[in-house]
């Protein structure tokens, strides 16, 4: 199974939605809460080039945020990413 990392914040509705989709698909993921671990924010920016959450990585591939994750699911791309 793929290694999935989600950079998020607790109060973020987009983070909640992205994590709900992954949970619905029975995907195990590592959550890095940059609200609780602010030093991880710089790491997220360096890896993604983005300042917003969530930022989602599958096997070190930067998927993007919630909108990109949902689009990948709608296009059938998410399953491919999760199974490589």
ABEGO torsion letter per residue (X at the ends): XBBBBBBBBAABAAAAAAAAAAAAAGBBBBBBBAAABAAAAAAAAAAAGBABOBBBBBGGBBAEBAAAAAAAAAAGAAAAAAAX
